[in-house]
Amino acid sequence: MIEFIIEKMHDGQLMAMILAAVAAGVTVFTLAMPLLAGPGSIATVMVLMSRGTGILTAVPVVISIVLTFVASYYTLRGAHIVLRALGESGVAILQRLMGLILAAIAVQFIAEGSLQLMKHP
């Protein structure tokens, strides 16, 4: 299939773009979708829905899901504004800062879990 696409491009443009991307070390990670609708959010909804017995307990959960969807949509929709304001280097700095914060949260979770495990063997 890729050979077919490459043959249809003029002067090997696509192949040149692919080779340039590989040479530059470009990689793709599907990180956004698991963060928006990953195992954590699915488990949270399942726990909250299982605690309730009627429709009145399901309404706040559904409203929360809709509000999260709307907030995520407009946040992702306005990402180009942030990109334009920060520039390429500003976005790179912001990505590294968010990665550092995420790593700190992960270490905190591991530390708290280890302490709980040691308290209750």
C-alpha positions as CSV (number, residue, x, y, z in Angstrom):
1,M,0.0,0.0,0.0
2,I,2.8,2.4,0.9
3,E,4.6,1.6,-2.3
4,F,1.4,2.5,-4.2
5,I,1.1,5.9,-2.4
6,I,4.8,6.6,-3.0
7,E,4.5,5.8,-6.7
8,K,1.6,8.2,-7.1
9,M,3.6,11.1,-5.5
10,H,5.6,13.3,-7.9
11,D,9.4,13.0,-7.6
12,G,9.2,10.9,-4.5
13,Q,8.0,13.7,-2.3
14,L,6.3,11.4,0.2
15,M,9.4,9.2,0.4
16,A,11.6,12.2,1.0
17,M,9.3,13.5,3.7
18,I,9.2,10.0,5.4
19,L,13.0,9.7,5.3
20,A,13.5,13.2,6.6
21,A,11.1,12.5,9.5
22,V,12.9,9.3,10.4
23,A,16.2,11.0,10.2
24,A,15.0,13.7,12.5
25,G,13.8,11.2,15.0
26,V,10.2,12.0,14.7
27,T,8.0,9.6,16.6
28,V,4.2,9.4,17.2
29,F,2.6,8.5,20.5
30,T,-1.1,8.2,20.9
31,L,-1.2,9.9,24.3
32,A,-4.2,12.2,24.1
33,M,-7.0,9.7,23.7
34,P,-5.9,7.4,26.6
35,L,-5.7,10.5,28.8
36,L,-9.1,11.7,27.8
37,A,-10.9,8.3,27.8
38,G,-8.5,5.8,29.3
39,P,-8.7,3.2,31.9
40,G,-8.7,5.6,34.8
41,S,-11.7,7.6,33.6
42,I,-13.6,4.5,32.5
43,A,-13.0,2.9,35.9
44,T,-14.1,6.0,37.7
45,V,-17.4,6.1,35.8
46,M,-17.9,2.4,36.4
47,V,-17.4,2.9,40.2
48,L,-19.6,5.9,40.4
49,M,-22.4,4.3,38.4
50,S,-22.2,1.1,40.5
51,R,-22.6,3.0,43.7
52,G,-26.0,4.4,42.7
53,T,-29.3,2.6,42.5
54,G,-31.5,5.0,40.5
55,I,-31.5,7.5,37.8
56,L,-30.8,10.4,40.2
57,T,-27.3,9.0,40.9
58,A,-26.6,8.6,37.2
59,V,-27.5,12.2,36.2
60,P,-24.5,13.9,37.9
61,V,-22.1,11.3,36.3
62,V,-23.5,11.9,32.8
63,I,-23.5,15.7,33.4
64,S,-19.8,15.4,34.4
65,I,-19.0,13.4,31.3
66,V,-20.7,16.0,29.1
67,L,-18.9,18.9,30.8
68,T,-15.6,17.2,30.5
69,F,-16.2,16.6,26.8
70,V,-17.1,20.2,26.2
71,A,-14.1,21.5,28.1
72,S,-11.8,19.1,26.3
73,Y,-13.2,20.0,23.0
74,Y,-12.7,23.7,23.4
75,T,-9.3,23.2,25.0
76,L,-8.1,21.1,22.1
77,R,-9.8,23.4,19.6
78,G,-7.9,26.4,21.0
79,A,-4.5,24.7,21.0
80,H,-3.4,26.6,17.9
81,I,-3.8,29.9,19.9
82,V,-1.4,28.6,22.5
83,L,1.0,27.4,19.8
84,R,1.0,30.8,18.1
85,A,1.5,32.6,21.5
86,L,4.2,30.4,22.8
87,G,6.0,29.5,19.6
88,E,7.8,26.3,19.0
89,S,10.4,26.7,21.8
90,G,7.7,27.7,24.3
91,V,5.7,24.7,23.5
92,A,8.7,22.4,23.9
93,I,9.4,24.0,27.3
94,L,5.8,23.6,28.3
95,Q,5.8,19.9,27.2
96,R,8.9,19.2,29.3
97,L,7.3,21.0,32.3
98,M,4.1,19.0,32.0
99,G,6.2,15.8,31.7
100,L,8.0,16.7,34.9
101,I,4.7,17.4,36.7
102,L,3.4,14.0,35.4
103,A,6.5,12.2,36.7
104,A,6.2,13.9,40.1
105,I,2.5,12.8,40.3
106,A,3.5,9.2,39.4
107,V,6.3,9.2,42.0
108,Q,3.8,10.5,44.6
109,F,1.3,7.7,43.7
110,I,4.0,5.1,44.0
111,A,5.3,6.4,47.3
112,E,1.8,6.6,48.8
113,G,1.0,3.1,47.6
114,S,4.3,1.7,49.0
115,L,3.6,3.3,52.4
116,Q,0.1,1.8,52.4
117,L,1.5,-1.6,51.5
118,M,4.0,-1.4,54.3
119,K,1.4,-0.4,56.9
120,H,-1.0,-3.2,56.0
121,P,1.0,-6.3,55.0
